[in-house]
Amino acid sequence: MVRLGPTAICRALGARYPVFGFSHSPDVIVALAEAGGFGVLGLAREMPDDIAQIIARVEKRLAGKPYGIDLMLPAGVPQHADIGNVRAALPSAHIEFVAALRERFALAAPTRPSFFTTQVRSEALFNAQIEAVLASKACAVATAIGIRPELIARAKAVGKYTISLVGSPRHAQKALALGVDALVAQGADAGGHTGPIGTFSLVPQIVAVAAGRPVLAAGGIGTGAQVAASLAMGAQGAWLGTLWLAAKENHTPPALLQRLIEANSDDTLVTRAHSGKPCRVVRSAWIDAWQASDAPAPLPMPQQQALTGGDFSAMHEYDCADLIYEAAGQSVFAIDAPTTVAAQMATLIAEANEALAALEAAMAD
Ligand SMILES: Cc1cc2nc3c(=O)[nH]c(=O)nc-3n(C[C@H](O)[C@H](O)[C@H](O)COP(=O)(O)O)c2cc1C
């Protein structure tokens, strides 16, 4: 009987199961490694001065277990950017709209400095992030939205496995031409920045373009049967993001966790209101206000984040029940209670094995 076990990419990266987890939480990454999955730590939201320390701490706790790092490197951002200058140039209609929202929702300013209140994405920021990742012990480097030829070349030169998140066959071809080792076919169902092609349609197209190079399926995956289905479509594993928000290791604010537990797939939508680029999030009163007919069109990246990043930080700091939102995929249907990464991994593996057995039985009948 076929059972869930390591595929070629798992053997290359030292994972026991073809379950790849993206998370901004070092605790999730450590728990995934302990449970036999492969954790990829997102650093796109970290303050530049904190990154080296975050990496050092996670590596100490992993004690040699493999992990990856993910960077989000969109093209078209300024060379250098100071959040004060970007804020000073924001259109007054947008400033007034957001001021009215703060008043309507009684949303106070955040007290803690964060990436969203102090940084704007720029080439200078990305270069600092890239140097930190190259100096790390991470065995894999993943990049999303944009792809940087020099990062791929330098990462490969120091023996790191390179992974690129792609949302279309055209993106995949570009990444493959740069020599990336593996692709994540991330469909529109995914939480976070996403393109228009659904996961079920995207994965076979990327598998075809990849011509033997490993592909991971991402977007909307929250059950073990979907992990098995990913393998059936020719992927070498599944890459999940939203599911881990329910794990205690993610330290999700209680009101957000409750929203995710109550949300169904159709409570997520793609909006530019979070970052300026299309991003799937779970709805809240804040997101709905940006969908309303009186709302201005969100500004491009990085202006939209300079406009509303403080509000995003504030709703997380104060755990605002009505307003709090986060990037989340249609996979939110699979979140129904607070849990742990170990329990989630055990469930995914058991469900995948059940699905494989059911398939075998169905074919034998
Ligand atoms: C809260 C959250 C933040 C994310 N941030 C990033 C990011 O910084 N970089 C990235 O490559 N992907 C990011 N993603 C997307 C994930 O890598 C992954 O492709 C996606 O979560 C898969 O779909 P799912 O959410 O339905 O599991 C994020 C996803 C979530 C839920």
The ligand as an SDF file (V2000), in Angstrom:
LIG
                    3D

 31 33  0  0  0  0  0  0  0  0999 V2000
   -0.0180   35.2840    6.7240 C   0  0  0  0  0  0  0  0  0  0  0  0
    0.6490   34.9380    5.4280 C   0  0  0  0  0  0  0  0  0  0  0  0
    1.7710   35.6590    5.0260 C   0  0  0  0  0  0  0  0  0  0  0  0
    2.4370   35.3140    3.8550 C   0  0  0  0  0  0  0  0  0  0  0  0
    3.5780   35.9860    3.5130 N   0  0  0  0  0  0  0  0  0  0  0  0
    4.3430   35.5200    2.4980 C   0  0  0  0  0  0  0  0  0  0  0  0
    5.6530   36.0530    2.2560 C   0  0  0  0  0  0  0  0  0  0  0  0
    6.1160   36.9730    2.9350 O   0  0  0  0  0  0  0  0  0  0  0  0
    6.3830   35.4850    1.2700 N   0  0  0  0  0  0  0  0  0  0  0  0
    5.9020   34.4280    0.5160 C   0  0  0  0  0  0  0  0  0  0  0  0
    6.6120   33.9070   -0.3340 O   0  0  0  0  0  0  0  0  0  0  0  0
    4.6670   33.9270    0.7040 N   0  0  0  0  0  0  0  0  0  0  0  0
    3.8910   34.4360    1.6830 C   0  0  0  0  0  0  0  0  0  0  0  0
    2.6600   33.8870    1.9030 N   0  0  0  0  0  0  0  0  0  0  0  0
    2.1510   32.8570    0.9770 C   0  0  0  0  0  0  0  0  0  0  0  0
    2.6490   31.4480    1.3610 C   0  0  0  0  0  0  0  0  0  0  0  0
    4.0140   31.3000    1.0400 O   0  0  0  0  0  0  0  0  0  0  0  0
    1.8760   30.3410    0.6340 C   0  0  0  0  0  0  0  0  0  0  0  0
    2.1580   30.3550   -0.7390 O   0  0  0  0  0  0  0  0  0  0  0  0
    0.3800   30.3930    0.8060 C   0  0  0  0  0  0  0  0  0  0  0  0
    0.0780   30.6180    2.1530 O   0  0  0  0  0  0  0  0  0  0  0  0
   -0.2580   29.0810    0.3260 C   0  0  0  0  0  0  0  0  0  0  0  0
   -1.6510   29.1280    0.3460 O   0  0  0  0  0  0  0  0  0  0  0  0
   -2.5140   28.8350    1.6790 P   0  0  0  0  0  0  0  0  0  0  0  0
   -2.4080   30.1130    2.4520 O   0  0  0  0  0  0  0  0  0  0  0  0
   -3.8890   28.5790    1.1860 O   0  0  0  0  0  0  0  0  0  0  0  0
   -1.8970   27.6760    2.3740 O   0  0  0  0  0  0  0  0  0  0  0  0
    1.9410   34.2540    3.0450 C   0  0  0  0  0  0  0  0  0  0  0  0
    0.7930   33.5670    3.4390 C   0  0  0  0  0  0  0  0  0  0  0  0
    0.1370   33.8970    4.6050 C   0  0  0  0  0  0  0  0  0  0  0  0
   -1.0900   33.1360    4.9950 C   0  0  0  0  0  0  0  0  0  0  0  0
  1  2  1  0
  2  3  1  0
  2 30  2  0
  3  4  2  0
  4  5  1  0
  4 28  1  0
  5  6  2  0
  6  7  1  0
  6 13  1  0
  7  8  2  0
  7  9  1  0
  9 10  1  0
 10 11  2  0
 10 12  1  0
 12 13  2  0
 13 14  1  0
 14 15  1  0
 14 28  1  0
 15 16  1  0
 16 17  1  0
 16 18  1  0
 18 19  1  0
 18 20  1  0
 20 21  1  0
 20 22  1  0
 22 23  1  0
 23 24  1  0
 24 25  2  0
 24 26  1  0
 24 27  1  0
 28 29  2  0
 29 30  1  0
 30 31  1  0
M  END
$$$$
